[in-house]
Amino acid sequence: MKHINKLFLLTVIICFCCLYAKSQTVAAPAAVKKTAVKLPVAGKTPVSIIDTFFKKIKSDGTSPAIDYLFNTNKMFNNVAQINLLKIKLDSLQRSVGQYVGHELIAQKSAGTSLVFYSYLAKFTVQPIRFTFMFYKAQTDWVLYRFKYDDQMDLELEEAGKINNKRAQ
């Protein structure tokens, strides 16, 4: 008798669990699109911020371009670090020559509020890669991360090697 009560109780619990699970509606996952993020028409978009950054490099130099870029986010208020970045970038530009243009290398997004852009900046002596990440918490896009480097040629060379596991 004790065994039958446990079995009955277990059966009732399983039935209630099944009924509860069936009553829950599960939304089908949205299809993930591989297209570019649609940005709002009003206000500055990441691309317009980046274009202005490169225009300022061409017309005014790297320091005003860095000031413009970092002014998009009030959280970047470490003046000493920003000045150090400007000094390093100014020094680098003296060795790579005059800015002559830029090309988009890659664009990625994580949802509609976090975007990444990688650009090849063309200088007369050698290219520099600039990477920008922008975040939009509510309505305005702000700079989230910024990096630059001159290692693209090494990465490209490594990708071209026969034994490179990543080469397809």
Secondary structure, 3 states (H helix, E strand, C coil): CHHHHHHHHHHHHHHHHHHHHHHCCCCCCCCCCCCCCCCCCCCCCHHHHHHHHHHHHHHHCHHHHHHHHHCCCCCCCCHHHHHHHHHHHHHHHHHHCCEEEEEEEEEEEECCCEEEEEEEEEECCCCEEEEEEEECCCCCCEEEEEEEECCHHHHHHHHCCCCCCCCC
